[in-house]
Amino acid sequence: MDQERLRQVWRQTKIPVVIRRDEKGHKLRVRLPYDDNNRKWLNTVGKSSVTWIDGKSYWELPRSWFNSFVNRALERHGKLYVIQPYREQEKCARKCMEAMGHECNCSCMGKNHGAGVNGSWFEVSDTFATRWNEKEIACRLMVAKGR
């Protein structure tokens, strides 16, 4: 996804956005539609407290909150943009299809994540070697089921 489109998604104010990075020590960055209760609501997602980054207008949350935040944001808002790293040459595998939670780094961008194995995939082996392209940033719009 091109940088300008990512900036547009990050700057819009109607749908929540979360940025998840792979590097150790980096927190989640979150933007929410304005609400006086955003801090209070965010502090119910996990056990520690969130931080408002005033000059940049976003919240920082512990990375470990990712799955809980996604679930809660979809319940509250119905939609959520997830900006995250991915690699073009990754292939989906049983590990992804049987995964729990929302954190997905493979090229399916979460499309098959946790969907289960239904026989539609040809599984070469439990392990697979491939050559990956450089890491890129992608954006996906998640929509709550039934909306």
C-alpha positions as CSV (number, residue, x, y, z in Angstrom):
1,M,0.0,0.0,0.0
2,D,1.4,3.4,-0.9
3,Q,2.4,5.8,1.8
4,E,-0.2,8.5,0.9
5,R,-3.1,6.0,1.3
6,L,-1.7,4.9,4.7
7,R,-1.5,8.6,5.8
8,Q,-5.1,9.1,4.7
9,V,-6.3,6.1,6.7
10,W,-4.3,7.3,9.7
11,R,-5.6,10.8,9.5
12,Q,-9.3,10.0,9.0
13,T,-11.5,10.4,12.1
14,K,-14.5,8.1,11.6
15,I,-13.0,4.6,11.9
16,P,-10.5,3.5,14.7
17,V,-7.0,2.7,13.5
18,V,-4.3,0.6,15.2
19,I,-0.7,0.4,14.1
20,R,1.0,-2.8,15.1
21,R,4.8,-3.1,14.5
22,D,7.0,-6.1,14.8
23,E,10.0,-4.6,16.5
24,K,10.4,-5.5,20.2
25,G,9.6,-2.7,22.5
26,H,7.3,-0.8,20.2
27,K,3.8,-0.1,21.6
28,L,0.5,-0.1,19.6
29,R,-0.5,3.3,18.3
30,V,-4.2,3.9,18.3
31,R,-6.5,6.6,16.9
32,L,-10.2,6.6,17.8
33,P,-13.1,8.7,16.8
34,Y,-13.4,11.5,19.4
35,D,-15.3,10.6,22.5
36,D,-14.9,12.2,26.0
37,N,-14.7,8.6,27.4
38,N,-11.9,7.3,25.2
39,R,-9.3,7.1,28.0
40,K,-11.7,5.4,30.3
41,W,-12.8,2.9,27.7
42,L,-9.2,2.2,26.6
43,N,-8.2,1.6,30.2
44,T,-10.8,-1.2,30.4
45,V,-9.0,-3.2,27.6
46,G,-6.0,-4.2,29.7
47,K,-4.5,-4.0,33.1
48,S,-2.1,-1.1,32.8
49,S,-3.0,2.4,31.7
50,V,-2.7,4.0,28.3
51,T,-0.7,7.0,27.3
52,W,-1.9,9.9,25.2
53,I,0.8,11.3,22.9
54,D,-0.3,14.9,22.7
55,G,1.9,16.3,20.0
56,K,1.0,13.4,17.6
57,S,-2.6,12.9,18.7
58,Y,-2.7,9.1,19.3
59,W,-2.8,6.7,22.2
60,E,-0.1,4.2,23.0
61,L,-1.1,0.8,24.4
62,P,0.9,-2.2,25.4
63,R,1.5,-4.5,22.4
64,S,0.1,-7.4,24.4
65,W,-3.3,-5.7,24.2
66,F,-3.6,-6.2,20.5
67,N,-6.1,-9.0,20.4
68,S,-8.3,-7.6,23.2
69,F,-8.2,-4.1,21.6
70,V,-9.3,-5.4,18.2
71,N,-12.2,-7.4,19.7
72,R,-13.3,-4.5,21.9
73,A,-13.0,-1.9,19.1
74,L,-15.0,-4.1,16.7
75,E,-17.7,-4.4,19.4
76,R,-17.8,-0.7,20.0
77,H,-17.3,0.7,16.5
78,G,-18.1,-2.1,14.1
79,K,-15.0,-1.4,12.0
80,L,-11.3,-1.0,12.5
81,Y,-8.3,-0.4,10.3
82,V,-5.2,-2.4,11.2
83,I,-1.9,-1.2,9.8
84,Q,0.8,-3.8,10.2
85,P,3.8,-5.4,8.6
86,Y,3.6,-8.2,6.1
87,R,5.8,-10.0,3.6
88,E,4.6,-10.6,0.1
89,Q,6.1,-14.0,-0.4
90,E,4.7,-15.6,2.7
91,K,2.2,-18.3,2.1
92,C,-0.7,-19.3,4.4
93,A,-0.2,-22.4,6.4
94,R,-2.0,-24.6,9.0
95,K,-0.4,-22.6,11.8
96,C,-2.2,-19.4,10.6
97,M,-5.5,-21.2,9.8
98,E,-5.6,-22.8,13.3
99,A,-4.4,-19.7,15.1
100,M,-6.2,-18.0,17.9
101,G,-6.3,-14.2,18.2
102,H,-5.9,-11.6,15.4
103,E,-2.1,-11.1,15.2
104,C,-1.1,-12.3,11.7
105,N,2.1,-11.7,9.7
106,C,1.5,-13.8,6.7
107,S,0.5,-12.7,3.2
108,C,-3.2,-13.7,3.8
109,M,-3.4,-10.5,6.0
110,G,-5.7,-12.3,8.3
111,K,-8.1,-13.5,5.7
112,N,-7.6,-17.2,6.7
113,H,-6.4,-16.5,10.2
114,G,-8.2,-18.8,12.6
115,A,-10.6,-19.9,9.9
116,G,-9.7,-23.6,10.4
117,V,-8.5,-26.2,7.9
118,N,-11.4,-27.0,5.5
119,G,-9.6,-29.1,2.9
120,S,-9.4,-26.3,0.3
121,W,-5.6,-25.9,0.8
122,F,-3.0,-28.2,-0.6
123,E,-0.6,-28.6,2.3
124,V,3.0,-29.3,1.2
125,S,4.4,-29.9,4.6
126,D,4.3,-28.6,8.2
127,T,7.4,-26.6,7.5
128,F,8.1,-24.7,4.4
129,A,11.1,-22.7,3.1
130,T,10.7,-19.8,0.8
131,R,12.4,-16.6,-0.2
132,W,10.6,-13.5,1.2
133,N,10.5,-10.0,-0.2
134,E,11.3,-7.1,2.1
135,K,8.9,-6.3,4.8
136,E,6.2,-3.9,3.8
137,I,3.3,-2.1,5.5
138,A,-0.2,-3.1,4.7
139,C,-3.6,-1.9,5.9
140,R,-6.8,-4.0,6.3
141,L,-10.2,-2.9,7.2
142,M,-11.8,-5.3,9.7
143,V,-15.6,-5.3,10.0
144,A,-17.5,-6.9,12.8
145,K,-19.5,-10.0,11.8
146,G,-23.1,-9.2,11.2
147,R,-22.6,-5.6,10.2
